[in-house]
Amino acid sequence: MRLPTRQIPSVLPGIRGTLRAGRPTRALIPRLKEGDIAVIDHVDLDRSTALAIAAKGVIAVVNAQPMVSGRYPNRGPQTLADAGIEVIDRIGEAGQELLVDGRKARILDGEIFDGERLLTAGRALDQESLDKDLEDAKRGLSSHLDLFTHNSSELLKREEEVLLHGNGVPPLDTPLAGRPVVVVADHPDLDRLLGDLAGFLREQRPAIIAVGPAAKRLTKKQVRHAVVVLGPDTDSYPEPKVLTSAAEVVLAPGASASENATELLDRIGVQPKRFDSALAPEDAALLVAYAQHPSLVVGAGLSTTLTDFLEDQRPGLAGTYLTRLALGPTLIDASAVRAVRRKEPRSRRLVLPVLAAVTALAIGVPAGVWAADHDLTAIGGGIVNRADDGAAASPTSGESETKAAKDPQQSAEAQFVAEAGDTLLPGRLTGQKVAVVTLPGADQKTVAALTGKIKTAGGETTGVLDVRPNLLDPDRKQYVDSLATQLVKQLGRGDTKQATYQRMGQVIGETYAGTKPPTAFDQPAKTAAVALLTGDLVKAQGRPTGPAGLVLVVLGEDSEDTTAVEGLVEGLGATTKGLVVTAPAGSEDLETLRANDWPGWFASVDGIETTTGQIAAPLALARQRSQQGGDFGASGFGGLLKR
């Protein structure tokens, strides 16, 4: 069936969008929308600001000033170019005044038009001219460094007691001694950085110090245990409920704190500790952490390189530099944590604690409590591998028979788990229909094992839907966006205001599942299914039997950028009765998904290459019908299961 398409007349060449203009750039960014043309007045655009602009989905950036002035090789223009955004600079202040906020405009070869009328023109920045500008800017770096060094020397004289001896740093009530600490500052790429830290946060349970608006990016649970460090600028403060939820609040620099800051905190009932120093709040937060003698300080969203320091336009860069010298080897950047985290096979080390979680899941006992009160080590060590019961003890996908034969204890543990599953599963999903959605790279043997366990639990799989790489390909995003918008309208459900992949997740959810799924596909769902299949966005294994109430998502290979995966999962979760996301142990994509502060519709199971994980998945699906949420599996239990 051919889908109706809307033809948009395109007579004049160029790209089109709505002009969004404003000063300063940081005030403009929240107003930007997908498809806009950002009009800025910003010399030497820095990478941090460029990332924030690119995240809004703009098609072009027009700058009244030069993108690269020659003072130093700033990275903002290259960031925009890498994101495929058209860049025009040097239109001048007069040109900027002609680009009225909200007006429709067309861009072609550095010229900005209103229809056929030329409004203004600048330089279209291509890769060749950008490379030349950056090369020339390297020559201006030496004078910038001279000033930077002089400022550092002067600041060290003024702040010697704080930087070298820790005098004046307020002691905290929150115990940090000997613990790892994560200092979180606001940054356009902070969501990715926190995603990189997801496993570290879960395993190490570090203390958290959030700087100003970064506190809004933390989950409710993290905020309750976090120390929040504020500067004197009240415009950057998180909302009062975040501040009152924090473990404690530090006001820095306390010596110059504005009366507005003090009055605001008094009004909401927060009594901050004061840090009397001229250092910026980010630097004060690092010193507050360091003064408590932590084992390690991890910085998320902080400046880490010389170019970062030069690009950052705020005052006090010398303090940033000196603070990092003061912390020395105690401080590492969040981006390094993922690379240095010790990778250990979880299957041997955690199979028995995982079994505790699975059993607790079945009977509704908090997993952390159940595991603490029932030491299963002796049980696992005492199991005998019976040769006459090979079927129960045989390894599933990812556990070869050769490996099991070489490791009798592991084979015995697998047998124990399999026998427990035979007792726990039957009847758990009786009368329930489950749609299975796999992402690229998902192991098909594991998928087959999971569908088998669903059937053992009494459930019916309505089909297996494989998400094709085309759906997640950034180069196909515009096509995915257009199709998702059209299908949401045809289905009569979903939200066209959602981002691209959230919308597509809603389409898949409304087509193959639903909060109140009918007994058979209706006509809109059939139309959507045909469009998804013919567009090579999904592939059905066999013929789906109809919509399902529950959805099991099986993750595959880890993504370089999880934006698409997160969007699909969020869209699916908003349109289904119950959702469980599963993955092999050590999946970084699953760690990122778990770090999101999603409602109870999101539950997850890792370790699905093991018998334990394959038993946990249908039990988690059954649990979603009455008590939603929870992370289970090789690393996901820890008091999250509740009655």
C-alpha positions as CSV (number, residue, x, y, z in Angstrom):
1,M,0.0,0.0,0.0
2,R,1.5,3.3,-1.0
3,L,1.8,5.9,1.7
4,P,0.6,9.4,0.9
5,T,3.4,12.0,0.8
6,R,3.2,15.7,1.2
7,Q,5.0,17.5,-1.6
8,I,6.8,20.7,-0.5
9,P,7.4,23.1,-3.4
10,S,11.1,24.0,-3.8
11,V,11.8,26.5,-6.5
12,L,14.6,28.5,-5.1
13,P,17.9,26.7,-4.2
14,G,19.4,26.6,-0.7
15,I,18.4,25.5,2.8
16,R,15.5,27.0,4.7
17,G,14.7,27.5,8.3
18,T,13.5,29.9,11.0
19,L,15.9,32.6,12.2
20,R,16.6,32.5,15.9
21,A,18.6,35.5,17.1
22,G,19.7,36.6,20.5
23,R,22.6,37.8,22.8
24,P,24.4,36.4,24.6
25,T,24.6,33.0,23.0
26,R,23.9,31.1,26.2
27,A,20.5,32.9,26.4
28,L,19.7,32.0,22.8
29,I,20.4,28.3,23.1
30,P,17.3,27.3,25.1
31,R,15.1,28.9,22.4
32,L,16.6,27.0,19.5
33,K,14.6,24.2,17.9
34,E,15.2,21.6,15.3
35,G,15.5,23.1,11.8
36,D,16.3,26.6,13.0
37,I,19.0,28.9,11.8
38,A,20.9,30.2,14.9
39,V,22.1,33.9,14.6
40,I,24.8,34.6,17.1
41,D,27.3,37.3,18.1
42,H,30.2,35.3,19.4
43,V,33.9,35.7,18.8
44,D,35.9,32.4,18.8
45,L,33.0,30.0,19.3
46,D,34.1,27.4,21.8
47,R,33.4,23.7,21.6
48,S,31.1,23.6,24.7
49,T,28.7,26.2,23.2
50,A,28.9,24.6,19.8
51,L,27.9,21.2,21.3
52,A,24.9,22.8,22.9
53,I,23.9,24.5,19.7
54,A,24.3,21.3,17.6
55,A,22.3,19.3,20.2
56,K,19.3,21.5,19.3
57,G,19.3,20.2,15.7
58,V,19.8,23.5,13.9
59,I,20.6,23.5,10.2
60,A,22.9,26.5,10.2
61,V,24.7,29.0,12.4
62,V,25.2,32.6,11.3
63,N,27.8,34.6,13.3
64,A,28.2,38.4,13.2
65,Q,31.8,37.8,14.4
66,P,34.6,35.7,13.0
67,M,34.4,32.1,14.1
68,V,38.2,32.0,14.5
69,S,39.7,35.4,15.4
70,G,43.3,34.2,15.4
71,R,43.9,34.4,19.2
72,Y,44.0,30.6,19.6
73,P,42.7,27.6,17.7
74,N,39.2,27.3,19.1
75,R,37.2,24.1,18.4
76,G,33.7,25.4,18.1
77,P,33.5,25.8,14.3
78,Q,34.9,22.4,13.7
79,T,32.3,20.9,16.1
80,L,29.5,22.5,14.0
81,A,31.1,21.3,10.7
82,D,31.4,17.8,12.0
83,A,27.7,17.9,12.9
84,G,26.9,18.8,9.3
85,I,25.7,22.3,10.2
86,E,26.2,25.1,7.7
87,V,28.4,27.8,9.1
88,I,28.5,31.5,8.0
89,D,30.5,34.1,9.8
90,R,31.5,37.8,9.6
91,I,28.1,39.2,8.6
92,G,28.8,42.1,11.0
93,E,26.5,43.9,13.5
94,A,24.5,45.6,10.7
95,G,23.9,42.3,9.0
96,Q,22.8,40.7,12.3
97,E,20.2,43.5,12.8
98,L,18.5,42.5,9.5
99,L,18.1,38.9,10.6
100,V,14.9,39.3,12.6
101,D,14.1,36.6,15.1
102,G,11.3,34.4,13.9
103,R,11.6,35.3,10.2
104,K,11.8,32.5,7.6
105,A,15.0,32.6,5.6
106,R,16.9,30.8,2.9
107,I,20.7,30.3,2.8
108,L,22.8,29.8,-0.3
109,D,26.6,30.2,-0.6
110,G,27.0,32.5,2.4
111,E,24.0,34.7,1.5
112,I,20.8,34.9,3.5
113,F,17.6,35.6,1.7
114,D,14.0,36.3,2.5
115,G,12.4,34.6,-0.5
116,E,14.3,36.2,-3.4
117,R,15.3,39.3,-1.4
118,L,18.9,39.3,-0.2
119,L,19.1,40.3,3.5
120,T,22.8,40.1,4.2
121,A,25.9,38.0,3.4
122,G,29.0,36.7,5.1
123,R,31.6,34.0,4.6
124,A,30.5,30.4,4.0
125,L,33.0,28.6,6.2
126,D,34.2,25.4,4.4
127,Q,36.7,22.9,5.6
128,E,39.6,24.4,3.6
129,S,39.1,27.9,5.0
130,L,38.5,26.6,8.5
131,D,41.8,24.6,8.4
132,K,43.6,27.8,7.3
133,D,42.1,29.9,10.1
134,L,43.0,27.4,12.7
135,E,46.6,27.1,11.4
136,D,46.9,30.8,11.5
137,A,45.5,30.9,15.0
138,K,48.3,28.7,16.4
139,R,50.6,31.7,15.9
140,G,48.5,33.8,18.3
141,L,48.7,31.2,21.0
142,S,52.0,32.3,22.6
143,S,50.7,35.8,23.7
144,H,47.6,34.2,25.1
145,L,49.7,31.8,27.1
146,D,51.9,34.6,28.4
147,L,48.8,36.4,29.9
148,F,47.5,33.1,31.2
149,T,50.8,32.4,33.0
150,H,50.9,35.9,34.5
151,N,47.3,35.6,35.9
152,S,48.2,32.2,37.4
153,S,51.1,33.6,39.2
154,E,49.1,36.5,40.7
155,L,46.3,34.3,41.8
156,L,48.6,31.9,43.5
157,K,49.9,34.7,45.6
158,R,46.4,35.7,46.7
159,E,45.0,32.2,47.2
160,E,48.0,30.4,48.5
161,E,46.4,29.4,51.8
162,V,43.5,27.8,50.1
163,L,45.3,26.2,47.2
164,L,48.4,24.9,49.0
165,H,47.1,24.3,52.5
166,G,43.4,24.0,52.3
167,N,42.7,26.8,54.8
168,G,39.2,28.1,54.6
169,V,37.6,25.1,52.9
170,P,34.5,24.2,54.9
171,P,34.3,20.7,56.3
172,L,31.4,18.6,55.2
173,D,29.0,16.5,57.2
174,T,28.8,14.0,54.3
175,P,31.6,11.4,54.9
176,L,34.1,11.5,51.9
177,A,37.3,10.2,53.5
178,G,38.6,7.1,51.7
179,R,35.7,7.2,49.2
180,P,35.6,8.0,45.5
181,V,34.0,11.3,44.7
182,V,32.4,12.5,41.4
183,V,32.3,16.3,40.9
184,V,29.6,17.1,38.3
185,A,29.6,20.4,36.5
186,D,27.1,21.6,33.8
187,H,28.2,20.8,30.3
188,P,26.4,20.2,27.0
189,D,27.9,16.7,26.8
190,L,27.1,15.8,30.4
191,D,24.5,13.2,29.6
192,R,27.1,11.2,27.7
193,L,29.6,11.6,30.4
194,L,27.2,10.4,33.1
195,G,26.4,7.5,30.8
196,D,30.1,6.6,30.6
197,L,30.1,6.7,34.4
198,A,26.9,4.6,34.9
199,G,28.8,1.4,35.7
200,F,31.2,3.2,38.0
201,L,28.4,4.9,39.9
202,R,26.6,1.6,40.3
203,E,29.6,-0.5,41.4
204,Q,31.6,2.1,43.5
205,R,28.7,4.2,44.9
206,P,30.8,7.3,45.0
207,A,29.8,10.5,46.8
208,I,28.5,13.2,44.4
209,I,29.2,16.9,44.4
210,A,27.1,18.8,41.9
211,V,28.0,22.4,40.8
212,G,25.0,24.7,40.3
213,P,22.7,23.7,37.4
214,A,24.3,20.3,37.0
215,A,22.2,19.2,40.0
216,K,19.2,19.2,37.7
217,R,20.8,16.6,35.5
218,L,21.1,14.0,38.3
219,T,18.4,11.5,39.2
220,K,16.2,12.1,42.3
221,K,18.1,9.4,44.2
222,Q,21.5,10.9,43.4
223,V,20.3,14.4,44.4
224,R,19.2,13.2,47.8
225,H,22.8,12.1,48.6
226,A,24.6,14.9,46.7
227,V,26.5,17.9,48.0
228,V,25.5,21.0,45.9
229,V,28.0,23.8,45.4
230,L,26.6,27.2,44.3
231,G,28.2,30.4,43.1
232,P,26.7,33.9,43.7
233,D,24.8,33.9,40.4
234,T,21.2,32.9,41.4
235,D,20.1,32.6,37.7
236,S,22.2,29.4,37.5
237,Y,20.6,27.8,40.6
238,P,18.5,24.6,40.3
239,E,14.9,24.8,41.4
240,P,14.3,25.0,45.2
241,K,13.1,21.4,45.5
242,V,16.5,20.2,44.2
243,L,18.4,22.4,46.8
244,T,16.2,21.3,49.7
245,S,16.6,17.6,48.6
246,A,20.4,17.9,48.6
247,A,22.5,16.4,51.5
248,E,24.1,19.8,52.1
249,V,24.8,23.0,50.2
250,V,28.0,25.0,49.9
251,L,28.0,28.6,48.8
252,A,31.1,29.6,47.0
253,P,32.7,32.1,46.7
254,G,31.2,32.9,50.1
255,A,33.2,36.2,50.5
256,S,31.5,37.8,47.5
257,A,28.1,36.0,47.7
258,S,25.4,38.4,46.6
259,E,22.6,39.3,49.0
260,N,20.2,37.8,46.5
261,A,21.9,34.4,46.9
262,T,21.7,34.5,50.7
263,E,18.1,35.7,50.7
264,L,17.0,33.1,48.3
265,L,18.6,30.2,50.3
266,D,17.2,31.6,53.5
267,R,13.7,31.8,52.0
268,I,13.6,28.1,50.9
269,G,15.1,27.0,54.3
270,V,18.6,26.1,53.1
271,Q,21.5,27.0,55.4
272,P,24.7,26.7,53.3
273,K,28.2,26.3,54.4
274,R,30.4,29.2,53.1
275,F,33.6,28.9,51.2
276,D,35.4,32.3,51.4
277,S,37.5,32.3,48.2
278,A,37.6,34.1,44.9
279,L,37.7,30.7,43.0
280,A,35.0,29.8,40.6
281,P,32.3,27.3,41.9
282,E,33.7,24.4,39.8
283,D,37.2,24.9,41.3
284,A,35.8,25.4,44.8
285,A,33.9,22.1,44.4
286,L,37.1,20.2,43.6
287,L,38.9,21.7,46.7
288,V,35.9,20.9,48.9
289,A,36.1,17.3,47.8
290,Y,39.9,17.1,48.1
291,A,40.0,18.6,51.6
292,Q,37.9,15.6,52.9
293,H,40.7,13.1,51.8
294,P,38.8,11.0,49.2
295,S,40.4,8.0,47.5
296,L,39.7,9.5,44.1
297,V,38.1,12.5,42.5
298,V,36.4,12.1,39.1
299,G,35.5,15.3,37.2
300,A,32.5,15.2,34.9
301,G,31.9,18.3,32.7
302,L,35.0,20.1,33.8
303,S,37.7,21.7,31.7
304,T,40.5,19.2,31.2
305,T,42.9,20.5,28.5
306,L,44.8,23.6,27.7
307,T,42.4,24.4,24.8
308,D,39.5,24.0,27.2
309,F,41.0,26.6,29.5
310,L,41.6,29.0,26.6
311,E,38.1,28.5,25.2
312,D,36.3,29.0,28.4
313,Q,35.3,32.7,28.4
314,R,34.6,32.9,32.2
315,P,37.0,34.8,34.5
316,G,39.2,32.9,36.9
317,L,40.8,30.4,34.4
318,A,44.0,30.7,36.3
319,G,42.1,29.3,39.3
320,T,40.9,26.4,37.2
321,Y,44.5,25.6,36.2
322,L,45.9,25.9,39.7
323,T,43.1,23.9,41.3
324,R,43.9,20.9,39.1
325,L,47.6,21.2,40.0
326,A,46.7,21.1,43.6
327,L,44.7,17.9,43.3
328,G,47.4,16.3,41.2
329,P,47.0,12.5,40.6
330,T,43.8,12.4,42.8
331,L,41.8,13.9,39.9
332,I,40.9,12.1,36.7
333,D,38.3,13.0,34.0
334,A,35.1,11.1,33.6
335,S,36.0,10.1,30.0
336,A,38.9,8.1,31.3
337,V,36.9,6.1,33.8
338,R,35.3,3.9,31.1
339,A,38.7,3.1,29.6
340,V,40.4,2.1,32.9
341,R,37.6,0.3,34.6
342,R,38.6,-3.2,35.3
343,K,36.7,-5.7,33.1
344,E,36.0,-9.0,34.7
345,P,33.9,-11.8,33.4
346,R,30.7,-11.6,35.5
347,S,29.3,-15.0,34.9
348,R,31.5,-16.9,37.4
349,R,31.9,-14.1,39.9
350,L,28.2,-13.2,40.1
351,V,26.2,-16.2,39.1
352,L,25.0,-17.0,42.6
353,P,24.2,-13.5,43.6
354,V,22.3,-13.2,40.4
355,L,20.3,-16.4,41.3
356,A,19.5,-14.6,44.5
357,A,18.0,-11.7,42.5
358,V,16.1,-14.1,40.3
359,T,14.6,-16.0,43.2
360,A,13.8,-12.8,45.0
361,L,12.1,-11.4,41.8
362,A,9.9,-14.5,41.7
363,I,8.7,-14.3,45.3
364,G,8.7,-10.5,45.7
365,V,11.5,-10.2,48.3
366,P,14.0,-7.3,48.1
367,A,17.0,-8.8,46.3
368,G,19.7,-7.0,48.4
369,V,18.1,-8.2,51.6
370,W,17.5,-11.8,50.3
371,A,21.1,-12.1,49.2
372,A,22.5,-10.8,52.4
373,D,20.5,-13.2,54.6
374,H,21.1,-16.3,52.4
375,D,24.7,-17.2,51.7
376,L,24.5,-19.4,48.6
377,T,28.3,-19.9,48.3
378,A,28.2,-23.2,50.1
379,I,25.2,-24.4,48.1
380,G,26.8,-23.6,44.8
381,G,30.1,-25.3,45.8
382,G,28.3,-28.4,46.9
383,I,26.3,-29.1,43.8
384,V,27.3,-32.2,41.9
385,N,27.0,-32.3,38.1
386,R,24.9,-35.3,37.3
387,A,25.7,-37.0,34.0
388,D,22.2,-38.3,33.7
389,D,20.7,-34.8,33.6
390,G,22.6,-33.3,30.7
391,A,19.7,-31.3,29.4
392,A,19.2,-29.3,32.5
393,A,22.9,-28.7,32.9
394,S,23.7,-27.9,29.3
395,P,25.0,-24.4,28.6
396,T,22.9,-21.9,26.7
397,S,24.2,-19.5,24.1
398,G,27.5,-18.0,25.1
399,E,28.4,-20.9,27.3
400,S,30.0,-23.6,25.2
401,E,29.9,-27.3,26.2
402,T,33.7,-27.4,26.0
403,K,33.9,-24.6,28.5
404,A,31.4,-26.2,30.8
405,A,33.2,-29.5,30.7
406,K,36.5,-27.8,31.7
407,D,34.8,-26.1,34.6
408,P,32.6,-28.5,36.5
409,Q,31.7,-25.9,39.1
410,Q,30.3,-23.6,36.5
411,S,28.4,-26.5,34.9
412,A,26.9,-27.4,38.3
413,E,25.9,-23.8,38.8
414,A,24.2,-23.7,35.4
415,Q,22.4,-26.9,36.3
416,F,21.2,-25.4,39.6
417,V,19.9,-22.3,37.9
418,A,18.2,-24.3,35.2
419,E,16.4,-26.5,37.7
420,A,15.4,-23.4,39.7
421,G,14.0,-21.9,36.5
422,D,11.9,-25.0,35.9
423,T,10.2,-24.4,39.2
424,L,9.9,-20.6,39.0
425,L,8.8,-20.0,35.5
426,P,5.6,-22.0,34.8
427,G,2.5,-19.9,34.9
428,R,4.2,-16.6,35.4
429,L,3.1,-15.3,32.0
430,T,-0.1,-17.3,31.4
431,G,-2.4,-15.4,29.0
432,Q,0.2,-12.7,28.2
433,K,1.4,-11.8,24.7
434,V,5.0,-10.6,24.3
435,A,6.6,-8.8,21.4
436,V,10.3,-9.3,21.1
437,V,12.3,-6.4,19.5
438,T,16.0,-7.0,18.8
439,L,18.6,-4.4,18.0
440,P,21.5,-4.8,15.5
441,G,24.1,-7.3,16.7
442,A,21.7,-9.2,19.1
443,D,22.8,-12.9,19.3
444,Q,20.1,-15.0,17.6
445,K,20.7,-18.0,19.8
446,T,20.2,-15.9,22.9
447,V,17.0,-14.5,21.4
448,A,15.7,-18.1,20.7
449,A,16.6,-19.1,24.3
450,L,14.6,-16.1,25.6
451,T,11.5,-16.8,23.5
452,G,11.7,-20.4,24.8
453,K,11.7,-19.2,28.4
454,I,8.8,-17.0,27.7
455,K,6.8,-20.0,26.4
456,T,7.9,-22.0,29.4
457,A,6.4,-19.2,31.6
458,G,3.1,-19.7,29.8
459,G,3.4,-16.6,27.6
460,E,2.9,-16.3,23.8
461,T,5.4,-14.4,21.6
462,T,3.6,-12.5,18.9
463,G,6.8,-12.4,16.8
464,V,10.4,-11.2,16.8
465,L,11.0,-7.8,15.2
466,D,14.6,-7.1,14.2
467,V,15.5,-3.4,14.1
468,R,17.7,-2.8,11.0
469,P,20.9,-0.7,11.0
470,N,19.2,1.7,8.7
471,L,16.9,2.9,11.4
472,L,19.8,3.8,13.7
473,D,22.0,5.3,10.9
474,P,22.6,9.0,11.5
475,D,22.7,9.5,7.7
476,R,19.1,8.2,7.5
477,K,17.8,10.3,10.4
478,Q,15.9,12.8,8.1
479,Y,14.1,9.9,6.4
480,V,13.3,8.3,9.7
481,D,12.1,11.6,11.1
482,S,9.7,12.2,8.1
483,L,8.3,8.7,8.1
484,A,7.8,8.7,11.9
485,T,5.9,12.0,11.8
486,Q,3.7,10.7,9.0
487,L,3.0,7.4,10.7
488,V,2.2,8.9,14.1
489,K,-0.4,11.0,12.4
490,Q,-1.9,8.0,10.5
491,L,-2.0,5.9,13.7
492,G,-3.8,8.7,15.5
493,R,-1.6,8.1,18.5
494,G,1.9,9.2,19.7
495,D,3.3,12.7,19.9
496,T,4.7,14.6,16.8
497,K,6.5,17.0,19.1
498,Q,8.8,14.3,20.4
499,A,12.3,13.9,19.0
500,T,13.0,11.7,16.0
501,Y,13.8,8.3,17.6
502,Q,11.2,8.8,20.4
503,R,8.6,9.2,17.7
504,M,9.8,6.1,15.9
505,G,9.8,4.1,19.1
506,Q,6.1,5.2,19.6
507,V,5.3,4.1,16.0
508,I,6.8,0.6,16.7
509,G,5.1,0.4,20.0
510,E,1.7,1.4,18.7
511,T,2.1,-1.0,15.7
512,Y,3.2,-4.1,17.5
513,A,2.1,-3.5,21.1
514,G,0.1,-1.1,23.1
515,T,-1.2,-0.3,26.6
516,K,-4.5,-1.8,25.5
517,P,-3.6,-4.0,22.6
518,P,-6.5,-5.3,20.3
519,T,-6.8,-8.9,19.4
520,A,-5.6,-8.2,15.9
521,F,-3.8,-5.5,13.8
522,D,-6.1,-2.7,12.8
523,Q,-5.8,-1.0,9.5
524,P,-3.5,1.9,10.7
525,A,-1.2,-0.6,12.3
526,K,-1.1,-2.7,9.1
527,T,-0.2,0.4,7.1
528,A,2.6,1.3,9.6
529,A,4.0,-2.3,9.5
530,V,4.2,-2.2,5.7
531,A,5.9,1.2,5.7
532,L,8.5,0.0,8.3
533,L,9.2,-3.2,6.5
534,T,9.4,-1.7,3.0
535,G,11.6,1.1,4.3
536,D,14.1,-1.5,5.5
537,L,13.8,-0.1,9.0
538,V,12.7,-3.4,10.6
539,K,12.5,-7.0,9.6
540,A,10.0,-9.5,11.0
541,Q,11.1,-13.0,11.7
542,G,8.0,-14.8,10.4
543,R,4.5,-13.2,10.4
544,P,3.6,-11.4,13.6
545,T,0.4,-12.8,15.0
546,G,-0.8,-9.4,16.4
547,P,-0.2,-6.7,19.0
548,A,1.2,-7.6,22.4
549,G,0.8,-6.1,25.9
550,L,4.4,-6.7,26.9
551,V,7.7,-5.9,25.0
552,L,11.1,-7.5,25.5
553,V,13.9,-5.5,23.9
554,V,17.2,-7.4,23.3
555,L,20.2,-5.1,22.8
556,G,23.1,-6.0,20.5
557,E,26.4,-4.4,19.8
558,D,27.3,-1.3,21.8
559,S,26.7,2.0,20.0
560,E,29.2,4.9,19.5
561,D,26.2,7.2,20.2
562,T,23.3,5.9,22.2
563,T,20.9,8.7,21.2
564,A,18.9,6.5,18.8
565,V,18.8,3.6,21.2
566,E,17.7,5.7,24.1
567,G,15.0,7.4,21.9
568,L,13.6,4.1,20.7
569,V,13.4,2.7,24.2
570,E,11.7,5.8,25.6
571,G,9.2,5.8,22.7
572,L,8.4,2.1,23.2
573,G,8.1,2.5,27.0
574,A,5.6,5.3,26.6
575,T,3.3,3.2,24.4
576,T,3.3,-0.3,26.0
577,K,1.8,-1.9,29.0
578,G,5.2,-3.2,30.2
579,L,8.8,-3.1,28.9
580,V,11.9,-5.0,29.8
581,V,15.3,-4.2,28.1
582,T,17.8,-7.0,28.1
583,A,21.5,-7.3,27.2
584,P,24.6,-9.4,27.7
585,A,26.7,-8.8,30.8
586,G,29.0,-5.8,30.4
587,S,26.7,-4.0,27.8
588,E,27.7,-0.3,27.9
589,D,24.4,0.6,26.1
590,L,22.4,-1.0,28.9
591,E,24.5,0.9,31.5
592,T,23.6,4.2,29.7
593,L,19.9,3.3,29.6
594,R,19.9,2.4,33.3
595,A,21.4,5.9,34.1
596,N,18.3,7.6,32.8
597,D,15.8,8.8,35.4
598,W,12.9,7.1,33.6
599,P,9.5,6.2,35.2
600,G,8.6,2.8,36.3
601,W,7.9,1.5,32.8
602,F,11.6,0.8,32.4
603,A,13.0,-2.5,33.7
604,S,16.2,-4.2,32.6
605,V,18.0,-7.5,32.8
606,D,21.7,-8.1,32.0
607,G,23.6,-11.4,31.6
608,I,21.1,-12.8,29.1
609,E,23.9,-15.0,27.6
610,T,23.6,-17.1,30.8
611,T,20.8,-19.4,31.9
612,T,20.2,-17.0,34.9
613,G,19.6,-14.0,32.7
614,Q,17.3,-16.0,30.4
615,I,15.2,-17.0,33.5
616,A,15.2,-13.4,34.9
617,A,13.9,-11.9,31.7
618,P,10.4,-13.5,31.7
619,L,10.1,-13.1,35.4
620,A,10.8,-9.4,35.0
621,L,8.2,-9.2,32.3
622,A,5.7,-10.8,34.6
623,R,6.6,-8.4,37.3
624,Q,6.0,-5.4,35.0
625,R,2.2,-6.1,35.1
626,S,1.9,-5.3,38.7
627,Q,5.1,-3.7,40.0
628,Q,7.0,-1.8,37.5
629,G,10.7,-0.8,37.4
630,G,13.9,-2.5,38.6
631,D,17.3,-3.5,37.2
632,F,18.2,-7.2,37.5
633,G,20.9,-9.6,36.3
634,A,24.6,-9.9,36.7
635,S,25.1,-6.4,38.1
636,G,21.7,-4.9,38.3
637,F,20.2,-6.0,41.7
638,G,20.8,-4.1,44.9
639,G,17.6,-3.4,46.8
640,L,15.7,-2.3,43.7
641,L,13.1,-5.1,44.1
642,K,10.3,-4.2,46.4
643,R,7.1,-5.7,47.5
